């Protein structure tokens, strides 16, 4: 069965001194093309959760991604942490991202992913905006980590309840797509991609997919372009985390594309 591939598509141009930007732009484009070529090779489609600022910086890349049959969704405009902004700050950033992305793509944006999966019990109000403007979200990671997570949320695609998005309510039409996890000793282990692709053994990633698919459930996986190469890490404030495991990342990612079929969130949800 088909699973959902997603990309957190973000650059760091805004945080770089002007002298470093030309080299970064070149390497970011090259790294993105590595990812796009792998997806083409295995006829896989993906949802690119894209920063509005990245779309403005690289409009030609966005058009290339779209021409390859991938979906463009929102990742905010400026990579804001939803736990650290007011409702008004979020509204302005969120609407600006939709405006920029829809202008470049010429299509309605249907989905969103919060930077750092920054949904907690204090900002469920962001779903009021999601329900008004979108069809789905992929920000609730049902794990417990020092950085993020809502461990009591469902692990599979569900309809978040109005007053508590960690609970399912089939009467709701809005959809939440959690990244892939593995259940062990009553705890959810994050599997879904990014750092976990680079740091976990491939057999565990594969087993997690197989369990979901055996139960006729599509799994959500995510990746950043920088996960496949260390060329961008010297520009990053989190260089060590972004570099860890990149040596074998392309091999593992390519094996994943061989072993499983992938398409966009839009296609899986029938939107």
KOLSE-610301 format. One line per 2 residues: number of its first residue (from 0); their letters; for each residue x, y, z of N, C-alpha, C. Coordinates in steps of 0.1 Angstrom, whole numbers, plus 5000, padded with zeros to 4 digits. Example, Ala and Ser with C-alpha at 12.3 -4.5 7.8 and 13.67 -1.06 7.14 Angstrom:
<recs>
0) as) 5132,4943,5078,5123,4955,5078,5132,4967,5078 | 5128,4978,5071,5137,4989,5071,5129,5000,5079;
</recs>
This chain:
<recs>
0) xx) 5008,4988,5000,5000,5000,5000,5009,5013,5000 | 5003,5024,4997,5010,5036,4996,5011,5043,5010;
2) xx) 5022,5049,5013,5024,5056,5025,5026,5071,5021 | 5028,5080,5031,5029,5094,5029,5044,5098,5031;
4) xx) 5050,5104,5021,5063,5110,5022,5061,5125,5023 | 5069,5131,5032,5068,5145,5034,5082,5151,5036;
6) xx) 5084,5163,5032,5096,5170,5033,5094,5183,5041 | 5102,5186,5051,5102,5199,5058,5111,5207,5050;
8) xx) 5106,5216,5041,5114,5223,5031,5117,5237,5037 | 5129,5239,5042,5133,5251,5049,5147,5255,5046;
10) xx) 5150,5268,5045,5164,5272,5044,5167,5281,5055 | 5180,5285,5056,5185,5293,5067,5191,5306,5062;
12) xx) 5186,5311,5051,5192,5323,5045,5190,5335,5054 | 5179,5336,5061,5176,5348,5069,5185,5349,5081;
14) xx) 5191,5338,5085,5200,5339,5097,5215,5340,5093 | 5218,5340,5080,5232,5340,5075,5237,5354,5071;
16) xx) 5249,5357,5073,5255,5370,5068,5255,5370,5053 | 5254,5382,5047,5252,5383,5033,5264,5376,5025;
18) xx) 5276,5376,5031,5287,5370,5024,5286,5355,5022 | 5278,5348,5031,5277,5334,5030,5265,5329,5021;
20) xx) 5257,5339,5018,5244,5335,5011,5246,5329,4997 | 5255,5334,4989,5256,5328,4975,5260,5313,4976;
22) xx) 5270,5310,4984,5274,5296,4985,5263,5287,4991 | 5256,5293,5001,5245,5285,5007,5234,5282,4997;
24) xx) 5230,5292,4989,5220,5291,4979,5224,5280,4969 | 5236,5280,4965,5241,5270,4955,5240,5256,4962;
26) xx) 5245,5254,4974,5245,5241,4980,5230,5237,4984 | 5222,5246,4988,5208,5243,4991,5201,5237,4978;
28) xx) 5203,5244,4967,5197,5239,4954,5203,5225,4951 | 5216,5223,4952,5221,5210,4949,5216,5199,4958;
30) xx) 5215,5202,4971,5210,5192,4980,5195,5189,4977 | 5187,5199,4974,5173,5197,4971,5172,5188,4959;
32) xx) 5181,5190,4949,5180,5182,4937,5185,5167,4939 | 5193,5165,4949,5196,5151,4953,5183,5144,4957;
34) xx) 5176,5151,4966,5163,5146,4971,5153,5144,4959 | 5152,5154,4951,5142,5152,4940,5146,5141,4930;
36) xx) 5159,5139,4928,5163,5129,4919,5160,5115,4925 | 5162,5113,4938,5158,5101,4944,5143,5098,4943;
38) xx) 5135,5108,4945,5121,5106,4945,5117,5103,4930 | 5123,5109,4920,5120,5106,4906,5124,5091,4903;
40) xx) 5136,5087,4908,5141,5074,4905,5131,5063,4909 | 5124,5065,4921,5115,5055,4926,5101,5058,4924;
42) xx) 5098,5068,4916,5084,5072,4912,5076,5075,4925 | 5083,5082,4934,5077,5085,4947,5073,5100,4947;
44) xx) 5061,5103,4953,5056,5117,4954,5057,5121,4969 | 5058,5134,4971,5059,5138,4985,5051,5151,4987;
46) xx) 5047,5154,5000,5042,5167,5004,5054,5175,5009 | 5056,5186,5003,5067,5195,5008,5061,5206,5017;
48) xx) 5063,5204,5030,5058,5215,5040,5069,5226,5039 | 5065,5237,5033,5074,5247,5028,5073,5260,5036;
50) xx) 5084,5266,5040,5084,5279,5046,5080,5289,5035 | 5072,5299,5039,5069,5310,5029,5081,5317,5025;
52) xx) 5090,5319,5035,5103,5326,5032,5112,5318,5022 | 5112,5305,5024,5119,5297,5015,5114,5297,5000;
54) xx) 5100,5297,4999,5094,5298,4986,5098,5312,4980 | 5099,5322,4987,5103,5335,4982,5117,5335,4977;
56) xx) 5126,5328,4985,5140,5328,4982,5143,5319,4970 | 5135,5308,4968,5137,5298,4958,5125,5295,4950;
58) xx) 5119,5305,4944,5106,5302,4936,5108,5292,4925 | 5119,5292,4918,5121,5283,4908,5122,5268,4913;
60) xx) 5127,5266,4924,5127,5253,4930,5113,5248,4934 | 5105,5258,4939,5091,5254,4942,5084,5250,4929;
62) xx) 5086,5257,4918,5080,5253,4906,5084,5240,4901 | 5097,5237,4902,5103,5224,4898,5096,5213,4907;
64) xx) 5095,5215,4920,5089,5205,4929,5075,5203,4924 | 5068,5213,4922,5054,5212,4917,5052,5205,4904;
66) xx) 5061,5208,4895,5061,5202,4881,5063,5187,4882 | 5071,5182,4893,5073,5168,4894,5061,5161,4901;
68) xx) 5051,5168,4903,5039,5162,4909,5038,5161,4924 | 5046,5168,4931,5046,5169,4945,5036,5179,4950;
70) xx) 5032,5178,4962,5023,5187,4969,5030,5198,4977 | 5026,5210,4976,5032,5221,4984,5022,5224,4995;
72) xx) 5027,5223,5008,5019,5227,5019,5027,5237,5028 | 5021,5242,5039,5027,5253,5046,5035,5247,5058;
74) xx) 5046,5254,5061,5054,5251,5073,5056,5264,5081 | 5047,5273,5079,5047,5287,5085,5055,5295,5075;
76) xx) 5055,5308,5078,5063,5317,5069,5078,5318,5073 | 5080,5320,5087,5094,5323,5091,5099,5312,5102;
78) xx) 5093,5300,5101,5098,5289,5110,5096,5293,5125 | 5084,5298,5128,5081,5302,5142,5078,5290,5151;
80) xx) 5081,5291,5163,5078,5281,5173,5064,5285,5179 | 5054,5277,5176,5040,5280,5179,5038,5281,5194;
82) xx) 5047,5276,5202,5046,5277,5217,5051,5291,5222 | 5056,5299,5213,5063,5311,5218,5057,5324,5211;
84) xx) 5045,5322,5205,5039,5334,5198,5025,5336,5203 | 5020,5348,5201,5006,5352,5204,4997,5347,5193;
86) xx) 4985,5348,5195,4975,5344,5185,4977,5354,5173 | 4979,5366,5176,4980,5376,5165,4993,5374,5157;
88) xx) 5004,5371,5164,5016,5368,5157,5015,5356,5148 | 5009,5346,5154,5007,5334,5146,4998,5336,5133;
90) xx) 4987,5343,5136,4978,5346,5125,4985,5353,5113 | 4993,5363,5116,5000,5371,5106,5010,5362,5098;
92) xx) 5017,5354,5106,5027,5345,5099,5021,5335,5091 | 5010,5328,5097,5003,5317,5090,4997,5322,5077;
94) xx) 4989,5333,5078,4983,5338,5066,4993,5343,5055 | 5004,5349,5060,5014,5353,5050,5020,5341,5043;
96) xx) 5022,5330,5050,5027,5318,5043,5017,5313,5033 | 5004,5312,5036,4994,5308,5026,4994,5317,5014;
98) xx) 4995,5330,5016,4995,5340,5005,5006,5338,4996 | 5018,5336,5002,5031,5335,4994,5030,5322,4986;
100) xx) 5027,5311,4993,5027,5298,4986,5016,5296,4975 | 5005,5302,4978,4994,5301,4968,4997,5310,4956;
102) xx) 5004,5321,4958,5007,5330,4947,5017,5323,4938 | 5027,5316,4944,5038,5309,4936,5032,5297,4929;
104) xx) 5024,5289,4936,5019,5276,4930,5007,5277,4922 | 4999,5288,4925,4986,5289,4918,4976,5279,4923;
106) xx) 4978,5273,4934,4969,5263,4940,4966,5266,4955 | 4954,5261,4959,4951,5263,4973,4960,5254,4982;
108) xx) 4964,5259,4993,4973,5251,5002,4963,5244,5012 | 4965,5231,5013,4956,5223,5021,4961,5219,5034;
110) xx) 4974,5219,5036,4980,5213,5048,4990,5221,5055 | 4994,5218,5067,5003,5226,5075,5011,5216,5084;
112) xx) 5024,5220,5087,5032,5213,5097,5039,5224,5105 | 5037,5223,5118,5044,5233,5127,5059,5231,5128;
114) xx) 5067,5241,5127,5081,5239,5129,5083,5233,5143 | 5093,5224,5144,5096,5217,5157,5084,5210,5163;
116) xx) 5074,5207,5154,5062,5200,5159,5057,5207,5172 | 5056,5220,5172,5055,5228,5184,5040,5230,5188;
118) xx) 5033,5219,5189,5019,5219,5195,5020,5213,5209 | 5014,5220,5218,5013,5215,5232,4999,5219,5237;
120) xx) 4997,5215,5250,4983,5217,5255,4980,5232,5257 | 4989,5241,5255,4986,5255,5257,4983,5262,5244;
122) xx) 4985,5256,5233,4982,5263,5220,4973,5255,5211 | 4964,5247,5216,4954,5241,5208,4946,5251,5200;
124) xx) 4946,5263,5203,4938,5274,5196,4943,5275,5182 | 4955,5270,5178,4960,5272,5164,4951,5264,5155;
126) xx) 4944,5253,5161,4935,5245,5152,4923,5253,5148 | 4919,5264,5155,4909,5272,5150,4912,5278,5136;
128) xx) 4925,5282,5135,4929,5287,5122,4930,5276,5111 | 4936,5264,5116,4937,5253,5106,4923,5249,5101;
130) xx) 4913,5248,5109,4900,5244,5105,4894,5254,5095 | 4897,5266,5097,4891,5277,5089,4897,5277,5075;
132) xx) 4911,5274,5074,4918,5276,5061,4923,5264,5055 | 4924,5252,5062,4930,5241,5057,4921,5228,5057;
134) xx) 4926,5217,5052,4920,5204,5053,4926,5195,5063 | 4939,5196,5065,4946,5187,5073,4959,5194,5080;
136) xx) 4964,5187,5090,4976,5192,5097,4985,5179,5100 | 4998,5182,5101,5007,5171,5105,5017,5176,5115;
138) xx) 5012,5181,5126,5020,5188,5136,5020,5180,5150 | 5011,5171,5152,5010,5164,5164,5019,5151,5164;
140) xx) 5029,5151,5171,5038,5139,5172,5035,5132,5185 | 5030,5120,5184,5026,5113,5196,5037,5106,5204;
142) xx) 5047,5114,5208,5058,5109,5215,5062,5119,5227 | 5070,5114,5235,5075,5123,5246,5090,5125,5244;
144) xx) 5094,5137,5241,5108,5140,5239,5111,5153,5247 | 5124,5157,5249,5127,5169,5256,5123,5182,5247;
146) xx) 5121,5180,5234,5119,5191,5225,5104,5193,5221 | 5096,5182,5221,5082,5183,5216,5075,5169,5219;
148) xx) 5062,5169,5217,5055,5157,5217,5042,5158,5225 | 5032,5150,5221,5019,5148,5228,5017,5133,5228;
150) xx) 5023,5126,5238,5023,5112,5237,5010,5105,5238 | 4999,5111,5243,4986,5105,5244,4978,5106,5231;
152) xx) 4983,5113,5221,4976,5115,5209,4975,5102,5201 | 4966,5100,5192,4965,5088,5184,4978,5087,5175;
154) xx) 4982,5075,5172,4994,5073,5164,4990,5072,5149 | 4978,5070,5145,4974,5069,5131,4966,5081,5127;
156) xx) 4963,5083,5114,4954,5094,5110,4941,5094,5117 | 4937,5106,5122,4925,5108,5130,4919,5122,5128;
158) xx) 4908,5124,5134,4901,5136,5134,4901,5143,5148 | 4910,5153,5150,4911,5159,5163,4899,5165,5168;
160) xx) 4896,5163,5181,4884,5169,5187,4886,5184,5189 | 4876,5191,5190,4876,5206,5190,4884,5211,5203;
162) xx) 4880,5205,5214,4886,5210,5227,4898,5203,5231 | 4902,5192,5225,4914,5184,5229,4919,5177,5216;
164) xx) 4929,5182,5210,4933,5176,5197,4941,5163,5199 | 4943,5159,5211,4949,5146,5213,4939,5135,5213;
166) xx) 4926,5138,5211,4915,5128,5211,4909,5128,5197 | 4904,5117,5193,4897,5115,5181,4882,5118,5182;
168) xx) 4877,5124,5172,4862,5127,5171,4858,5125,5157 | 4852,5114,5153,4848,5111,5140,4838,5120,5134;
170) xx) 4832,5128,5142,4822,5138,5137,4829,5150,5131 | 4841,5152,5134,4849,5163,5128,4854,5159,5115;
172) xx) 4855,5169,5106,4860,5167,5092,4875,5169,5091 | 4881,5178,5099,4895,5181,5099,4903,5169,5102;
174) xx) 4915,5168,5096,4923,5156,5097,4937,5159,5103 | 4942,5150,5111,4955,5151,5117,4963,5139,5112;
176) xx) 4976,5141,5107,4984,5130,5103,4997,5129,5111 | 4997,5121,5121,5009,5120,5130,5021,5113,5122;
178) xx) 5033,5118,5125,5045,5110,5119,5046,5096,5125 | 5052,5087,5118,5053,5073,5122,5060,5071,5136;
180) xx) 5054,5063,5144,5060,5059,5157,5060,5043,5158 | 5068,5038,5168,5069,5024,5171,5065,5023,5185;
182) xx) 5056,5014,5188,5051,5012,5202,5059,5001,5209 | 5065,5004,5220,5073,4994,5228,5072,4998,5243;
184) xx) 5069,4988,5251,5068,4990,5266,5059,5002,5269 | 5048,5003,5263,5038,5013,5265,5043,5027,5262;
186) xx) 5053,5028,5254,5058,5041,5250,5059,5042,5235 | 5057,5054,5229,5058,5056,5215,5073,5061,5212;
188) xx) 5079,5053,5203,5093,5057,5199,5092,5065,5185 | 5098,5077,5184,5097,5084,5172,5105,5077,5161;
190) xx) 5099,5074,5150,5105,5067,5138,5105,5076,5126 | 5095,5085,5125,5090,5092,5113,5100,5098,5104;
192) xx) 5112,5101,5107,5121,5106,5097,5131,5116,5103 | 5137,5124,5095,5147,5134,5099,5158,5128,5107;
194) xx) 5161,5133,5119,5171,5128,5127,5170,5113,5130 | 5158,5108,5131,5155,5094,5134,5159,5085,5122;
196) xx) 5158,5090,5110,5163,5082,5098,5178,5081,5099 | 5184,5092,5103,5199,5091,5104,5205,5084,5116;
198) xx) 5197,5083,5127,5202,5078,5139,5198,5063,5142 | 5186,5059,5137,5181,5046,5140,5185,5036,5130;
200) xx) 5186,5023,5134,5189,5012,5125,5178,5011,5115 | 5181,5008,5103,5171,5007,5092,5160,4996,5095;
202) xx) 5164,4985,5101,5155,4974,5103,5143,4978,5112 | 5146,4988,5121,5135,4993,5130,5126,5002,5122;
204) xx) 5131,5010,5114,5122,5018,5105,5114,5010,5096 | 5120,5000,5090,5112,4991,5081,5101,4983,5089;
206) xx) 5105,4978,5101,5095,4971,5108,5083,4979,5112 | 5086,4992,5115,5075,5001,5119,5065,5003,5107;
208) xx) 5071,5005,5096,5062,5006,5084,5054,4993,5082 | 5060,4982,5083,5054,4969,5081,5042,4967,5090;
210) xx) 5044,4971,5103,5033,4970,5112,5021,4978,5109 | 5024,4991,5105,5013,5000,5101,5006,4995,5088;
212) xx) 5014,4991,5078,5008,4986,5066,5000,4973,5067 | 5005,4964,5076,4998,4952,5079,4984,4954,5084;
214) xx) 4982,4965,5091,4969,4969,5097,4962,4979,5087 | 4967,4979,5075,4960,4987,5064,4960,5002,5068;
216) xx) 4971,5007,5074,4973,5021,5077,4985,5027,5070 | 4983,5038,5064,4995,5044,5058,5003,5051,5068;
218) xx) 5016,5051,5067,5025,5057,5076,5030,5070,5070 | 5032,5080,5079,5037,5093,5075,5052,5094,5079;
220) xx) 5060,5097,5068,5075,5098,5070,5079,5112,5066 | 5089,5118,5072,5094,5131,5068,5109,5132,5067;
222) xx) 5113,5141,5060,5128,5143,5058,5131,5157,5055 | 5143,5162,5057,5148,5175,5053,5158,5172,5042;
224) xx) 5160,5181,5033,5170,5179,5023,5184,5178,5029 | 5186,5185,5041,5199,5184,5047,5202,5171,5054;
226) xx) 5191,5162,5055,5194,5149,5061,5202,5140,5053 | 5203,5143,5040,5210,5135,5030,5224,5139,5027;
228) xx) 5228,5150,5033,5242,5155,5031,5246,5164,5042 | 5259,5165,5045,5264,5173,5055,5269,5187,5049;
230) xx) 5267,5189,5036,5273,5201,5030,5267,5214,5036 | 5255,5214,5042,5249,5226,5047,5252,5229,5062;
232) xx) 5258,5219,5068,5259,5220,5083,5268,5231,5088 | 5278,5235,5080,5287,5246,5085,5279,5259,5086;
234) xx) 5268,5260,5079,5260,5272,5080,5250,5272,5091 | 5248,5261,5098,5237,5259,5107,5242,5261,5122;
236) xx) 5233,5266,5130,5236,5268,5144,5234,5254,5151 | 5228,5244,5145,5226,5231,5150,5234,5221,5142;
238) xx) 5246,5225,5138,5254,5217,5129,5256,5202,5133 | 5259,5200,5145,5262,5186,5150,5250,5177,5148;
240) xx) 5238,5183,5152,5226,5175,5151,5223,5172,5136 | 5225,5182,5128,5222,5180,5114,5232,5171,5106;
242) xx) 5244,5170,5111,5254,5162,5105,5254,5148,5109 | 5249,5145,5122,5250,5132,5127,5242,5122,5118;
244) xx) 5249,5112,5114,5243,5101,5106,5242,5103,5091 | 5246,5115,5086,5244,5118,5072,5252,5109,5063;
246) xx) 5263,5103,5069,5272,5094,5060,5264,5083,5054 | 5254,5077,5061,5247,5065,5056,5232,5069,5053;
248) xx) 5229,5082,5053,5215,5086,5052,5209,5083,5038 | 5217,5086,5028,5212,5084,5014,5209,5069,5012;
250) xx) 5218,5061,5016,5217,5046,5014,5204,5041,5022 | 5202,5046,5034,5190,5042,5041,5177,5047,5035;
252) xx) 5178,5060,5031,5166,5066,5024,5162,5059,5011 | 5173,5056,5003,5170,5049,4991,5164,5035,4993;
254) xx) 5169,5029,5003,5163,5015,5006,5148,5017,5010 | 5145,5027,5018,5131,5030,5021,5123,5032,5009;
256) xx) 5128,5039,4999,5120,5042,4987,5119,5029,4979 | 5128,5020,4980,5127,5007,4973,5117,4998,4980;
258) xx) 5117,4998,4993,5109,4988,5001,5094,4992,5002 | 5091,5005,5000,5077,5010,5002,5073,5020,4992;
260) xx) 5060,5021,4989,5055,5031,4980,5051,5044,4987 | 5053,5055,4981,5050,5068,4987,5043,5077,4978;
262) xx) 5034,5085,4984,5027,5095,4977,5024,5107,4986 | 5016,5117,4982,5014,5129,4989,5002,5127,5000;
264) xx) 5002,5136,5009,4991,5136,5019,4978,5138,5012 | 4978,5148,5002,4966,5151,4995,4960,5139,4988;
266) xx) 4969,5130,4982,4964,5118,4975,4958,5108,4985 | 4966,5106,4996,4961,5096,5006,4948,5100,5011;
268) xx) 4946,5113,5014,4933,5117,5020,4922,5119,5009 | 4925,5118,4997,4915,5120,4986,4910,5134,4985;
270) x) 4919,5143,4986,4915,5157,4986,4917,5163,4972;
</recs>
